[in-house]
Amino acid sequence: MQRSSRLARELSLLATEPPPGITCWQNGQLDDLRAQILGGVDTPYEKGIFNLEIIVPERYPFEPPKIRFLTPIYHPNIDSAGRICLDVLKLPPKGAWRPSLNISTLLTSIQLLMAEPNPDDPLMADISSEYKYNKQLFLLNAREWTEKYAGQ
């Protein structure tokens, strides 16, 4: 019960006051959501539209939603299956999820991670070392992937 009323409130807020560059909606059932994040200006993801899947667990908000990219993205913290390495998506002690967080703050955190990768906690080691030691090549590859997979 707590989950459905909280989700309804969050979705209503996301519809009326979405964070800049982010949209989120229900995909059939209450626990299956979709989101879109626009690539940030002055990032290699600029002009890209990235689709995400959000699965809300039974124990939400005491457990974080499972979020993954459906659109391929060239990023050190996002793997080829779309899984995201981000502390707020995991429960403590390893993660930083708290019930006070919500889907809007998670999507904003993911948007921030897109703009500011964390190469020291990578899911993709090869992309991470490229980001650290050959930034120009990383930017070129990330732009290419954005055009190929996230272009309109």
C-alpha positions, 0 to 999 in steps of 0.5 A: 500500500505504501509503495503504490501511494508513494509511487502515485505521488512521485509520478504525479510530481514527475509529470507536473514538475520534471527535472530538466531533461528528464521524463518518466511514465508508467509502462503498463503496471505500477511497478514498471516505469520508463524514463528518458534522459536527454544528454547534457549540453557540452557532454559527448551525449548532447542531443541524445535521447536515452531510454531507461527501464525502472523496475520498482521492487515490492519493498520500495521505498525501503529498497531502491528501484532497479534502473537500467539503460535500454539505449546503448551508451558508451560510458565507464559506469554503464555496461553493455546490458545497461546496468549502472554503477552508482552508489544510490542504486544500492542498499547500504553498507555498499550503497547509499540508498535511503528511503528519503530518496525518490525516482526523480533524485535517482534519475537526476543522479544518473543524468549527473553521472552521464556528465561526470563519469567516475572512472575510479569505480568502473563497470567497463574497465577498458572505457574507464582507462580510455577516459583516464588516459585518452580522453579525446578518444573517449569523447569521440567514441561516446559521441559516435555511440550517441549519434548511432544509438540515441540520435532522433 
